Amino acid sequence: MTLSAEERRYAEEKLGRRLRLGEAALLEATWSEHCSYKSTRRLLALLPREAPWVILGPGRDAGVVELFPDVALAARIESHNHPSAVDPYNGAATGVGGIVRDVLSVGATPVMLIDSLFLGPPADGLSRWQARLIVRGIGDYGNRIGVPTAGGSTWFSEAYRGQPLVNVAALGLVAPGDVLPGRVEPGDVMVLAGNTTGRDGLLGSSFASKPLGEDDSGAAIQVGNPFLEKLLIDALREAYERKLLRHVKDLGGGGLAVAVSETAAASGVGAIVHLDRIHLREPDMSPVEILVSESQERMLLVPRRGRLGELLELLDSHGVEASVIGYFVEEPRLRFLYRGEAVAELPVDLVVSPPEPRRDWVPPPEAPPLPPLDYPDPVRFLSTLLGSPRVASKEAVYEAYDWGVGGRAVAAPGYMDAAVQWLRDSTRRGYAAAVAGNPRYTRLDPWRGAALALEEAYRRVLAVGAEPLAFLDNINSGNPEKPEQHGYTVRMLEGLAWAARELDIPVIGGNVSLYNEDTDGHMVDPVATVLVVGRVRDVTRALPAAYRGRGPLLLVGAETQEELGGSEAASLLMGDVAAGAPPQPRPWAEKRLRRLMERVVSEGLAFSAKSVGLGGVLAAVAKMALRGGHGIHVLLDRVCRCGAFAAAYSETPGRLLLEVREDAVDYVAGLAEELGLSAAVIATPASKDTLSVKYGDTLSRVSLEVLSESYTRALDWLREP
């Protein structure tokens, strides 16, 4: 158990007696880092949460924002890092199942999954095995429950050899008036619905709240049943339509112990639970095992008064097992009973209020300077960069996902900078979501890295023509008990909070995953994964990231500087080594780009758009040309006067590429300049299937076929069985 001796003493002093075994297990779950956020609660309070369009902010199973007066969007992001390291298939699959149930818990219908994967080097056999099974686990579970994985990101690095990070987000739709308020009252009955309770996943929350050990087995890994989850989804959708439920909560980390405790605490009530009334998979389970089991596909349902019978009949008609296990009481005390005997009996405020540990931290070291490099010809280097597993096409990943199920997708993954879906009503309205996170940046400078992740996800949503509304974060870091590792967590959250305030965008939820170390105690590269969700007023106007050859390419945004520190190009030149300070964040430029894009989209001034990020301008132009299948001529000296290589591969944030109507170039450039943004035509259509680059008196060419070979084949190994 990760319940420390100090925590045990604290609890026993509060109670004035020794803890029972069941009570120790209960606190083990509820006080775990995974469930309580005890090391980061104060830091998370730095993130801005308020906005008129926020319906539910952090604290519930999912956050909710108003898309339109009649439609709201629910979203949640979570990690399944430790389970995916030990059992990649089931770890990733059950991560999907849990995140979908979180969205269901607020009354929403799940409509989209987005994953963000940080995997070991492709040359390593163990990493290849993990990567294939993680992708297959996500794909199999999402495909079988009929929820499309519509977007995401994938990063490969030596830092994740043996310890991958698997972050998954889910989105759902709900009418604003149908969002469950999350309140219960004394006398309300509890129903446990879904899967049988078994020994799989016992104390998985504790497993995720300590470093992995060489002897860690799959005992704490849940085993998913997507077909049962689909039955749960269908049953709950009908229950919502019939207004049968007043509260729903997923049994995730900590299982029944955490679900009941958090529900009671949120309403200021207590609860009595009869563990012997729960339907079991293994009849010889002990009461303590039942209390803290984390078996998947289980949900705590609280029906409206007088509707219990209807709810049980509905669940039975869908083939979903259910047990009436207890009720809420006025006294704020939790009593878990087994055959009338107390297994655990504790005050609610003690269960949900762990003692805050002292977490010392030291500032992370400054990034090592970027050494003098022999920069090659940027065009000759382009194939190398496009073939990097971090930059290359992720088609080998998303072809494993049924991204179009449900008929909402506006385009295939990769064709747009953000996933865009249609509401499927009589309007053209929709929503967009994009995820970002650069572990190289956050290793070199966690403050800048986290701020830049929010900027990039925000800018990707802008690029499709959407209006960013809110964000969710998944902080993946090291051991909080080690000051040199905890410093990265502190600085990432401080940088994220600063960027959010500068961008005027609220957080509506998130997750913190700590203890991400290898078996030797070395922290993996920490990373802030950030998901931004936005409103699309007309999906037919959503802009692809594919160059159509119908107009010049305008680079708009912040002025390009020579910022190669932490860049993909510099890293490849140094043999996948990270050095140099990452680019300076520029949230002011992102906000001005938002105002520009509102005009561009509403007036129909552009054919396509792409965010400039990893790999810089030349990589972004090449991707647009490859996706559109149209040749392009690049005027590199118009990007900046900072040298050809820096002009091509600097990763200065706050920049977008816009394929603008020929008759609107001056107009769009003028709008940008009025907003204090730079604007320059940096590319024009080419008649042949080539990408040509001019810098000064130098003209270089490369065929799109050669570039495509590098870009599309780098991850072919993922398709292998």
Wavefront OBJ file of the C-alpha trace (Angstrom):
o trace
v 0.000 0.000 0.000
v 1.101 3.575 -0.658
v -0.693 4.802 2.476
v 2.286 6.080 4.432
v 2.924 5.554 8.126
v 2.453 9.296 8.645
v -0.911 9.230 6.878
v -2.031 6.235 8.923
v -1.064 8.025 12.136
v -2.892 11.172 10.995
v -6.091 9.208 10.333
v -5.905 7.335 13.615
v -5.330 10.542 15.578
v -8.393 12.074 13.920
v -10.464 8.978 14.742
v -9.006 8.290 18.177
v -8.642 4.600 17.318
v -6.844 2.116 15.085
v -7.893 1.758 11.448
v -9.670 -1.372 10.337
v -8.201 -3.140 7.318
v -11.135 -1.978 5.166
v -10.650 1.604 6.330
v -6.957 1.520 5.503
v -7.823 0.209 2.039
v -10.489 2.897 1.632
v -8.027 5.679 2.514
v -5.376 4.007 0.380
v -7.643 4.552 -2.613
v -9.127 7.953 -1.807
v -5.832 9.428 -0.598
v -3.792 8.064 -3.494
v -2.108 10.642 -5.678
v -4.164 9.410 -8.609
v -7.491 10.209 -6.901
v -6.732 13.053 -4.484
v -4.175 15.224 -6.355
v -2.699 15.905 -2.930
v 0.664 17.039 -4.336
v -0.801 19.382 -6.950
v -4.101 20.724 -5.594
v -2.678 24.148 -4.780
v -0.895 24.351 -8.111
v -4.039 23.420 -10.034
v -5.838 26.304 -8.337
v -3.632 28.646 -10.407
v -5.499 27.718 -13.593
v -8.326 30.117 -14.576
v -11.728 28.432 -14.471
v -14.380 31.086 -14.975
v -16.139 32.046 -18.205
v -19.793 32.724 -19.045
v -19.941 29.678 -21.322
v -18.586 27.220 -18.718
v -21.425 25.018 -17.415
v -19.277 22.572 -15.418
v -15.677 23.249 -14.519
v -13.046 21.075 -12.807
v -14.254 18.737 -10.082
v -16.804 16.594 -11.930
v -16.128 13.527 -14.044
v -16.189 15.790 -17.132
v -16.246 19.508 -17.827
v -19.018 21.066 -19.921
v -19.130 24.226 -22.046
v -21.984 25.760 -23.995
v -21.432 25.401 -27.740
v -24.712 27.041 -28.714
v -27.791 27.931 -26.637
v -29.260 24.470 -27.295
v -26.083 22.340 -27.347
v -23.275 21.792 -24.847
v -19.994 19.940 -25.213
v -18.642 17.699 -22.441
v -14.963 16.758 -22.341
v -12.527 14.830 -20.183
v -8.866 13.815 -20.493
v -7.108 11.092 -18.514
v -3.906 9.068 -18.495
v -3.383 5.322 -18.323
v 0.393 5.380 -18.214
v 1.382 2.741 -15.681
v -1.170 0.163 -16.881
v -0.075 0.677 -20.487
v 3.560 0.056 -19.566
v 2.784 -3.313 -17.969
v -0.094 -4.487 -20.202
v -0.156 -2.194 -23.269
v -3.311 -3.590 -24.848
v -5.556 -3.675 -21.784
v -3.982 -0.571 -20.273
v -4.799 1.530 -23.334
v -8.190 -0.103 -23.942
v -9.459 0.440 -20.404
v -8.213 4.018 -20.546
v -10.667 4.541 -23.403
v -13.480 2.835 -21.509
v -12.989 4.967 -18.411
v -12.827 8.262 -20.250
v -16.033 7.479 -22.154
v -17.860 6.705 -18.901
v -16.654 10.025 -17.465
v -18.432 11.842 -20.301
v -21.525 9.672 -19.840
v -21.576 10.641 -16.154
v -22.645 14.234 -16.798
v -25.513 13.195 -19.059
v -23.703 13.459 -22.399
v -23.591 11.099 -25.369
v -19.948 10.293 -26.250
v -19.115 11.313 -29.831
v -15.324 11.576 -30.132
v -12.069 10.184 -28.778
v -8.672 11.847 -29.101
v -5.432 10.184 -28.054
v -1.982 11.552 -27.303
v 0.719 8.884 -27.245
v 4.336 9.197 -26.142
v 6.169 6.055 -27.173
v 9.669 4.621 -27.142
v 12.080 4.692 -30.097
v 10.922 2.768 -33.185
v 14.251 0.967 -33.387
v 13.657 -0.701 -30.007
v 11.847 -4.048 -30.031
v 10.057 -3.540 -26.704
v 8.879 -0.086 -27.767
v 7.544 -1.424 -31.062
v 5.628 -4.144 -29.226
v 4.161 -1.629 -26.778
v 3.248 0.836 -29.532
v 1.431 -1.750 -31.650
v -0.580 -3.050 -28.692
v -1.418 0.427 -27.396
v -2.746 1.493 -30.797
v -4.636 -1.782 -31.156
v -6.118 -1.466 -27.654
v -7.412 2.049 -28.324
v -8.718 1.064 -31.740
v -10.425 -2.141 -30.651
v -12.213 -0.580 -27.697
v -13.301 2.598 -29.482
v -14.388 0.725 -32.602
v -16.457 -1.784 -30.628
v -18.371 0.846 -28.660
v -18.969 2.945 -31.774
v -17.134 6.075 -30.644
v -14.649 7.358 -33.271
v -11.054 8.194 -32.462
v -11.012 11.306 -34.620
v -7.669 12.924 -33.868
v -4.598 12.961 -31.711
v -0.827 13.153 -31.611
v 2.035 10.667 -31.416
v 5.590 11.267 -30.211
v 8.537 8.881 -30.236
v 11.591 9.233 -28.022
v 14.248 7.240 -26.219
v 12.867 8.777 -23.000
v 9.783 6.512 -23.205
v 11.581 3.211 -23.702
v 9.647 0.817 -21.458
v 7.466 3.562 -19.921
v 5.087 5.008 -22.528
v 2.547 7.688 -21.743
v -1.023 7.118 -22.929
v -3.324 10.143 -22.624
v -6.868 9.820 -23.963
v -9.686 12.372 -24.163
v -13.393 11.965 -24.859
v -16.016 14.469 -25.985
v -19.770 14.219 -25.681
v -22.895 16.192 -26.547
v -25.710 17.156 -24.200
v -28.463 19.779 -24.041
v -27.447 22.441 -21.488
v -30.602 21.827 -19.461
v -29.912 18.077 -19.316
v -26.482 18.285 -17.674
v -26.698 16.289 -14.444
v -26.144 18.634 -11.490
v -24.110 16.140 -9.466
v -26.192 16.435 -6.295
v -27.886 13.781 -4.181
v -30.071 13.974 -1.079
v -30.581 11.819 2.012
v -32.833 8.912 1.112
v -31.603 8.650 -2.475
v -30.887 5.062 -3.479
v -27.637 3.793 -5.020
v -27.592 1.328 -7.903
v -24.384 -0.315 -9.097
v -24.865 -1.080 -12.790
v -22.721 -2.827 -15.359
v -19.975 -5.359 -15.133
v -19.505 -7.838 -12.345
v -17.006 -6.910 -9.645
v -13.814 -8.937 -9.766
v -10.242 -8.934 -8.567
v -8.818 -7.292 -11.683
v -7.575 -3.772 -11.068
v -7.388 -4.070 -7.277
v -6.009 -0.765 -5.952
v -5.075 0.365 -9.447
v -5.163 3.955 -8.178
v -2.344 3.113 -5.782
v -0.454 1.314 -8.526
v -0.570 4.580 -10.521
v 0.608 6.564 -7.493
v 4.065 5.090 -7.118
v 7.015 4.338 -9.395
v 6.882 1.188 -11.492
v 8.962 -1.665 -10.152
v 10.606 -4.507 -12.000
v 8.280 -6.958 -10.238
v 5.065 -5.144 -11.176
v 2.696 -7.579 -12.849
v -0.730 -7.152 -14.366
v -2.581 -7.647 -11.067
v -3.589 -3.974 -10.890
v -4.567 -3.784 -14.577
v -8.255 -3.766 -15.400
v -9.571 -5.977 -18.190
v -12.039 -4.228 -20.466
v -15.287 -5.464 -21.997
v -16.240 -2.995 -24.743
v -19.394 -4.886 -25.680
v -20.747 -4.433 -22.154
v -19.731 -0.774 -22.264
v -21.825 -0.363 -25.427
v -24.817 -1.809 -23.568
v -24.202 0.680 -20.749
v -24.008 3.578 -23.209
v -27.298 2.602 -24.847
v -29.032 2.023 -21.516
v -27.927 5.347 -20.084
v -28.933 7.243 -23.198
v -32.467 5.877 -22.845
v -32.457 6.574 -19.101
v -31.472 10.177 -19.804
v -34.232 10.527 -22.394
v -36.758 9.249 -19.853
v -35.374 11.524 -17.090
v -34.847 8.586 -14.728
v -31.535 9.675 -13.208
v -30.465 12.491 -10.936
v -26.791 11.491 -10.575
v -24.311 9.183 -12.334
v -20.674 8.492 -11.514
v -18.102 6.264 -13.125
v -16.343 3.675 -11.004
v -12.820 4.556 -12.087
v -9.722 4.924 -9.906
v -10.501 3.633 -6.410
v -13.664 1.889 -7.588
v -16.721 1.980 -5.353
v -14.770 3.531 -2.470
v -13.967 6.698 -4.408
v -17.266 6.931 -6.319
v -19.392 6.864 -3.168
v -17.024 9.085 -1.174
v -16.820 11.807 -3.818
v -20.565 11.748 -4.450
v -21.361 12.085 -0.736
v -18.762 14.832 -0.222
v -20.087 16.910 -3.134
v -23.565 16.975 -1.551
v -22.607 17.159 2.120
v -24.255 13.844 2.968
v -23.234 10.394 4.131
v -23.867 6.909 2.787
v -24.602 3.353 3.815
v -23.409 0.685 1.373
v -24.028 -3.065 1.618
v -21.071 -4.749 -0.064
v -22.727 -8.179 0.110
v -25.445 -7.016 -2.305
v -23.026 -6.377 -5.175
v -23.038 -8.773 -8.139
v -19.634 -10.484 -8.233
v -17.484 -12.189 -10.831
v -15.638 -14.222 -8.190
v -17.898 -15.345 -5.330
v -15.064 -15.815 -2.815
v -14.010 -12.151 -2.847
v -13.379 -10.565 0.540
v -15.315 -7.431 1.567
v -12.173 -5.320 1.250
v -11.547 -6.583 -2.268
v -15.125 -5.690 -3.217
v -14.697 -2.202 -1.744
v -11.581 -1.241 -3.720
v -11.923 -3.342 -6.879
v -11.493 -1.325 -10.068
v -13.234 -3.709 -12.439
v -14.281 -1.824 -15.551
v -17.671 -0.961 -17.094
v -19.335 -0.214 -13.740
v -21.279 2.934 -12.861
v -22.984 4.291 -9.763
v -26.530 5.372 -10.623
v -28.864 7.408 -8.423
v -32.451 7.334 -9.757
v -34.994 10.063 -9.231
v -37.415 9.449 -6.383
v -40.013 6.845 -7.260
v -38.224 5.755 -10.479
v -36.074 2.885 -9.149
v -38.308 0.179 -10.575
v -38.344 1.791 -14.021
v -34.558 2.098 -13.969
v -34.023 -1.548 -13.049
v -36.448 -2.683 -15.780
v -34.669 -0.517 -18.342
v -31.229 -1.848 -17.387
v -32.502 -5.413 -17.568
v -33.998 -4.804 -21.015
v -30.545 -3.756 -22.235
v -28.828 -6.757 -20.680
v -27.088 -4.681 -17.997
v -26.798 -6.261 -14.541
v -27.617 -4.059 -11.573
v -27.603 -4.228 -7.784
v -29.325 -1.919 -5.312
v -26.466 -1.478 -2.864
v -27.393 1.279 -0.430
v -28.592 4.818 0.099
v -27.453 8.259 1.150
v -28.064 9.569 4.659
v -28.030 12.954 6.348
v -25.107 12.296 8.705
v -21.867 12.944 6.729
v -20.426 9.550 7.495
v -19.589 6.594 5.250
v -20.531 3.087 6.361
v -19.543 0.132 4.194
v -21.147 -3.042 5.572
v -20.811 -6.736 4.786
v -23.526 -9.019 6.175
v -24.332 -6.336 8.717
v -20.768 -5.928 9.984
v -18.819 -2.702 9.433
v -15.954 -3.050 6.969
v -15.241 0.690 7.038
v -16.905 3.507 8.957
v -15.352 6.944 8.535
v -16.371 10.618 8.400
v -16.745 11.880 4.839
v -14.498 14.908 5.389
v -11.650 12.668 6.552
v -12.005 10.353 3.548
v -11.846 13.153 0.976
v -9.289 15.388 2.742
v -5.882 13.730 2.887
v -3.136 15.542 4.759
v -1.255 17.681 2.293
v 2.274 16.325 1.978
v 5.225 18.651 1.995
v 6.631 18.610 -1.503
v 9.899 20.461 -1.819
v 11.057 21.363 -5.286
v 14.053 22.835 -6.978
v 13.982 24.753 -10.235
v 14.852 22.558 -13.221
v 18.300 23.237 -14.673
v 18.642 25.702 -17.502
v 18.607 24.196 -20.954
v 22.075 23.458 -22.317
v 22.981 25.937 -25.051
v 22.507 24.991 -28.665
v 26.009 24.137 -29.925
v 27.367 25.486 -33.214
v 25.877 23.339 -35.976
v 26.774 22.809 -39.588
v 23.421 23.592 -41.164
v 22.779 21.699 -44.420
v 20.843 22.943 -47.415
v 17.263 23.197 -46.108
v 15.716 21.494 -49.129
v 18.070 18.508 -49.010
v 17.312 18.202 -45.304
v 13.536 18.277 -45.802
v 13.161 14.564 -46.573
v 15.086 13.709 -43.408
v 12.850 15.916 -41.312
v 9.606 14.642 -42.854
v 10.798 11.094 -42.193
v 11.261 11.742 -38.480
v 8.736 9.570 -36.606
v 7.571 12.668 -34.740
v 6.890 14.648 -37.931
v 5.905 11.855 -40.321
v 2.334 10.956 -41.268
v 0.427 9.192 -38.488
v -1.822 7.369 -40.942
v -0.469 4.054 -39.668
v -1.933 4.972 -36.269
v -5.322 6.340 -37.189
v -6.085 3.747 -39.857
v -6.518 1.368 -36.892
v -9.378 3.557 -35.689
v -12.882 3.733 -37.126
v -12.663 7.525 -37.163
v -15.790 8.003 -39.285
v -18.294 5.949 -37.284
v -21.339 7.988 -36.339
v -21.288 10.039 -39.535
v -20.138 13.249 -37.841
v -16.583 13.530 -39.176
v -15.981 16.430 -41.557
v -12.626 15.032 -42.723
v -10.224 12.185 -42.065
v -7.589 12.597 -39.334
v -4.575 14.495 -40.623
v -6.484 16.378 -43.311
v -7.239 19.238 -40.935
v -5.206 20.668 -38.079
v -7.994 19.809 -35.630
v -10.703 17.156 -35.524
v -13.982 18.696 -36.728
v -17.379 17.091 -36.338
v -20.866 18.115 -37.386
v -23.737 18.156 -34.892
v -25.855 16.106 -37.317
v -28.878 18.343 -36.963
v -30.660 20.605 -39.433
v -27.883 23.198 -39.196
v -24.245 23.318 -40.315
v -22.991 23.770 -36.767
v -20.211 21.707 -35.249
v -17.246 21.610 -32.913
v -13.498 21.121 -33.072
v -10.802 19.707 -30.816
v -7.022 19.559 -30.990
v -4.360 18.182 -28.676
v -0.711 19.228 -28.333
v 2.317 18.520 -26.174
v 6.049 18.670 -26.858
v 8.166 16.686 -24.351
v 11.390 18.116 -25.745
v 10.258 21.613 -24.875
v 9.093 20.659 -21.382
v 12.310 18.783 -20.634
v 14.365 21.813 -21.655
v 12.086 24.421 -20.075
v 8.870 23.129 -18.443
v 7.385 26.624 -18.038
v 7.762 27.494 -21.715
v 6.935 23.966 -22.836
v 3.556 23.898 -21.101
v 2.668 27.402 -22.301
v 3.613 26.464 -25.855
v 1.473 23.301 -25.698
v -1.609 25.370 -24.888
v -0.708 27.844 -27.616
v -0.300 25.113 -30.209
v -3.593 23.370 -29.423
v -5.327 26.768 -29.427
v -3.758 27.660 -32.795
v -4.736 24.323 -34.358
v -8.347 24.962 -33.442
v -8.022 28.423 -34.989
v -6.554 26.940 -38.172
v -9.745 25.062 -39.030
v -11.807 28.189 -38.458
v -13.150 27.331 -35.001
v -13.476 29.537 -31.919
v -11.513 28.166 -28.919
v -13.723 27.879 -25.826
v -11.857 25.946 -23.139
v -8.975 23.591 -22.481
v -8.176 20.459 -20.500
v -4.714 19.477 -19.359
v -2.932 16.228 -18.631
v 0.276 16.850 -16.697
v 2.645 13.877 -16.983
v 5.626 14.170 -14.687
v 7.924 12.374 -12.292
v 8.133 11.482 -8.628
v 6.766 14.335 -6.446
v 8.825 13.040 -3.533
v 12.009 13.984 -5.411
v 12.489 17.785 -5.439
v 14.448 17.715 -8.689
v 11.538 15.967 -10.411
v 8.711 17.828 -8.698
v 10.196 21.078 -9.980
v 9.095 20.127 -13.489
v 5.499 19.646 -12.310
v 5.484 23.016 -10.565
v 6.931 24.905 -13.497
v 4.655 23.223 -16.065
v 1.547 24.212 -14.132
v 2.823 27.744 -13.605
v 3.540 28.133 -17.318
v 0.177 26.678 -18.267
v -1.636 29.021 -15.872
v 0.195 32.038 -17.289
v -0.629 31.135 -20.879
v -4.284 30.441 -20.032
v -4.657 33.852 -18.418
v -2.971 35.538 -21.361
v -5.246 33.726 -23.817
v -8.382 34.295 -21.708
v -9.301 30.632 -21.923
v -10.633 28.616 -18.951
v -9.734 25.101 -17.882
v -12.723 22.769 -17.474
v -10.918 19.662 -16.272
v -7.775 17.645 -16.459
v -5.548 15.033 -14.942
v -2.185 14.816 -13.224
v -0.107 11.675 -13.692
v 2.965 11.470 -11.470
v 5.610 8.842 -10.682
v 6.424 8.408 -14.367
v 9.895 6.919 -13.946
v 11.710 3.977 -15.407
v 12.705 1.079 -13.157
v 16.023 2.815 -12.422
v 14.249 5.856 -11.003
v 14.901 8.164 -13.955
v 12.005 10.455 -14.875
v 10.666 10.106 -18.389
v 10.522 13.362 -20.330
v 7.738 15.291 -18.591
v 5.031 16.705 -20.805
v 1.905 18.824 -20.533
v -0.698 17.402 -22.894
v -3.292 20.081 -23.648
v -6.669 19.623 -25.330
v -8.523 22.686 -26.654
v -12.177 22.483 -27.700
v -13.937 25.031 -29.879
v -17.120 26.056 -31.639
v -17.626 25.736 -35.403
v -20.479 27.872 -36.724
v -20.465 26.329 -40.207
v -18.638 23.065 -40.836
v -18.789 23.611 -44.595
v -16.390 26.538 -44.066
v -13.910 24.533 -41.978
v -10.462 24.870 -43.549
v -8.351 21.855 -44.483
v -4.578 21.758 -44.055
v -4.241 20.742 -47.715
v -2.857 23.138 -50.316
v -5.265 23.355 -53.244
v -3.134 25.421 -55.603
v -5.857 28.047 -55.950
v -4.004 30.972 -54.437
v -0.771 32.148 -52.817
v 0.276 31.063 -49.343
v 0.338 33.855 -46.795
v 2.381 33.523 -43.590
v 0.617 35.536 -40.900
v 1.238 36.003 -37.196
v 4.254 36.690 -35.053
v 7.437 37.743 -36.792
v 9.685 34.745 -37.401
v 12.834 34.720 -35.298
v 15.833 32.407 -35.292
v 14.439 30.018 -32.667
v 16.005 26.639 -33.258
v 16.443 25.745 -29.575
v 14.527 22.556 -28.840
v 13.484 22.341 -32.491
v 12.987 19.131 -34.422
v 15.574 20.165 -37.006
v 18.304 20.910 -34.464
v 17.533 17.712 -32.565
v 17.888 15.582 -35.702
v 21.175 17.277 -36.580
v 22.502 16.419 -33.129
v 21.372 12.783 -33.244
v 18.076 13.176 -31.357
v 19.622 15.284 -28.612
v 17.684 18.163 -27.069
v 19.464 21.476 -26.516
v 18.796 25.179 -26.540
v 15.991 27.210 -25.044
v 12.577 26.538 -26.636
v 10.882 29.436 -28.425
v 9.469 32.309 -26.432
v 5.673 31.894 -26.030
v 3.582 34.504 -27.815
v -0.027 34.281 -26.610
v -0.615 37.860 -27.766
v -0.090 36.695 -31.346
v -2.507 33.778 -30.926
v -5.240 36.129 -29.668
v -4.732 38.427 -32.642
v -4.784 35.454 -35.006
v -8.155 34.538 -33.531
v -9.554 37.927 -34.513
v -8.024 37.600 -37.969
v -9.437 34.109 -38.523
v -12.929 35.245 -37.550
v -12.843 37.631 -40.516
v -11.121 35.218 -42.886
v -13.629 32.425 -42.269
v -16.784 34.534 -42.109
v -15.876 36.307 -45.367
v -14.675 33.145 -47.151
v -11.207 34.536 -47.887
v -9.120 31.337 -47.614
v -9.097 27.873 -49.175
v -6.855 26.158 -46.609
v -4.887 26.865 -43.459
v -2.186 25.264 -41.342
v -0.611 25.992 -38.000
v 3.173 26.346 -38.041
v 4.613 24.178 -35.289
v 6.941 21.196 -35.110
v 9.425 21.416 -37.984
v 8.748 25.066 -38.812
v 7.493 26.731 -41.984
v 9.028 24.451 -44.590
v 7.660 21.303 -42.955
v 4.214 22.925 -42.753
v 4.317 23.947 -46.421
v 5.466 20.478 -47.490
v 2.661 18.791 -45.528
v 0.096 21.080 -47.131
v 1.461 20.311 -50.587
v 1.499 16.557 -49.949
v -2.039 16.515 -48.581
v -3.333 18.616 -51.452
v -1.259 16.887 -54.125
v -0.270 20.206 -55.659
v 3.173 21.626 -56.424
v 4.330 24.772 -54.673
v 7.090 27.363 -54.986
v 8.467 28.724 -51.688
v 10.076 32.151 -51.325
v 12.099 31.420 -48.214
v 13.747 34.801 -47.877
v 10.295 36.316 -47.266
v 9.919 34.280 -44.078
v 12.672 36.157 -42.275
v 16.205 37.509 -42.777
v 17.680 35.039 -40.351
v 19.401 32.597 -42.673
v 17.883 29.948 -44.931
v 17.939 27.094 -42.415
v 16.402 29.147 -39.591
v 13.801 30.580 -41.966
v 12.828 27.054 -42.945
v 12.914 25.308 -39.567
v 12.570 27.855 -36.760
v 9.612 26.942 -34.547
v 8.518 30.459 -33.594
v 4.911 30.111 -32.326
v 1.960 32.317 -33.204
v 2.111 31.701 -36.980
v -0.394 30.378 -39.498
v -0.200 29.601 -43.207
v -3.251 30.706 -45.189
v -3.992 29.811 -48.792
v -5.766 33.028 -49.713
v -7.932 33.963 -52.658
v -5.837 35.742 -55.283
v -8.066 38.809 -55.146
v -7.945 38.953 -51.324
v -4.195 38.805 -50.617
v -3.731 42.520 -49.996
v -6.962 42.677 -48.031
v -6.003 39.808 -45.666
v -2.466 41.140 -45.274
v -3.944 44.512 -44.404
v -6.241 42.976 -41.791
v -3.250 41.209 -40.238
v -1.149 44.343 -40.148
v -4.008 46.293 -38.543
v -3.944 43.718 -35.760
v -0.193 44.112 -35.314
v 0.697 40.864 -37.063
v 3.247 40.348 -39.792
v 2.034 39.071 -43.155
v 3.946 37.993 -46.248
v 3.304 35.865 -49.331
v 5.855 33.083 -48.926
v 4.641 30.580 -51.540
v 2.759 30.386 -54.834
v 1.311 27.494 -56.878
v 3.720 25.531 -59.055
v 2.651 23.813 -62.242
v 4.650 20.625 -61.674
v 4.492 18.100 -58.852
v 7.493 19.631 -57.149
v 8.340 21.703 -54.156
v 10.821 24.376 -55.133
v 12.534 26.762 -52.736
v 14.187 30.079 -53.565
v 16.426 31.867 -51.101
v 18.404 34.784 -52.485
v 19.948 33.586 -55.726
v 19.658 29.892 -54.791
v 16.868 27.768 -56.237
v 16.384 24.139 -55.143
v 13.764 21.579 -56.110
v 12.519 18.255 -54.765
v 9.694 16.121 -56.120
v 6.587 15.566 -54.048
v 6.992 11.861 -54.753
v 10.352 11.807 -52.950
v 8.940 13.775 -50.032
v 5.896 11.516 -49.865
v 8.095 8.435 -49.637
v 9.784 9.836 -46.527
v 6.628 11.261 -45.001
v 4.251 8.327 -45.442
v 6.517 5.294 -44.938
v 8.301 6.123 -41.664
v 5.743 4.356 -39.462
v 4.931 1.396 -41.698
v 6.204 -0.938 -38.957
v 3.085 -0.098 -36.923
v 1.016 -1.955 -39.503
v 2.899 -5.185 -38.845
v 1.031 -7.841 -36.789
l 1 2 3 4 5 6 7 8 9 10 11 12 13 14 15 16 17 18 19 20 21 22 23 24 25 26 27 28 29 30 31 32 33 34 35 36 37 38 39 40 41 42 43 44 45 46 47 48 49 50 51 52 53 54 55 56 57 58 59 60 61 62 63 64 65 66 67 68 69 70 71 72 73 74 75 76 77 78 79 80 81 82 83 84 85 86 87 88 89 90 91 92 93 94 95 96 97 98 99 100 101 102 103 104 105 106 107 108 109 110 111 112 113 114 115 116 117 118 119 120 121 122 123 124 125 126 127 128 129 130 131 132 133 134 135 136 137 138 139 140 141 142 143 144 145 146 147 148 149 150 151 152 153 154 155 156 157 158 159 160 161 162 163 164 165 166 167 168 169 170 171 172 173 174 175 176 177 178 179 180 181 182 183 184 185 186 187 188 189 190 191 192 193 194 195 196 197 198 199 200 201 202 203 204 205 206 207 208 209 210 211 212 213 214 215 216 217 218 219 220 221 222 223 224 225 226 227 228 229 230 231 232 233 234 235 236 237 238 239 240 241 242 243 244 245 246 247 248 249 250 251 252 253 254 255 256 257 258 259 260 261 262 263 264 265 266 267 268 269 270 271 272 273 274 275 276 277 278 279 280 281 282 283 284 285 286 287 288 289 290 291 292 293 294 295 296 297 298 299 300 301 302 303 304 305 306 307 308 309 310 311 312 313 314 315 316 317 318 319 320 321 322 323 324 325 326 327 328 329 330 331 332 333 334 335 336 337 338 339 340 341 342 343 344 345 346 347 348 349 350 351 352 353 354 355 356 357 358 359 360 361 362 363 364 365 366 367 368 369 370 371 372 373 374 375 376 377 378 379 380 381 382 383 384 385 386 387 388 389 390 391 392 393 394 395 396 397 398 399 400 401 402 403 404 405 406 407 408 409 410 411 412 413 414 415 416 417 418 419 420 421 422 423 424 425 426 427 428 429 430 431 432 433 434 435 436 437 438 439 440 441 442 443 444 445 446 447 448 449 450 451 452 453 454 455 456 457 458 459 460 461 462 463 464 465 466 467 468 469 470 471 472 473 474 475 476 477 478 479 480 481 482 483 484 485 486 487 488 489 490 491 492 493 494 495 496 497 498 499 500 501 502 503 504 505 506 507 508 509 510 511 512 513 514 515 516 517 518 519 520 521 522 523 524 525 526 527 528 529 530 531 532 533 534 535 536 537 538 539 540 541 542 543 544 545 546 547 548 549 550 551 552 553 554 555 556 557 558 559 560 561 562 563 564 565 566 567 568 569 570 571 572 573 574 575 576 577 578 579 580 581 582 583 584 585 586 587 588 589 590 591 592 593 594 595 596 597 598 599 600 601 602 603 604 605 606 607 608 609 610 611 612 613 614 615 616 617 618 619 620 621 622 623 624 625 626 627 628 629 630 631 632 633 634 635 636 637 638 639 640 641 642 643 644 645 646 647 648 649 650 651 652 653 654 655 656 657 658 659 660 661 662 663 664 665 666 667 668 669 670 671 672 673 674 675 676 677 678 679 680 681 682 683 684 685 686 687 688 689 690 691 692 693 694 695 696 697 698 699 700 701 702 703 704 705 706 707 708 709 710 711 712 713 714 715 716 717 718 719 720 721
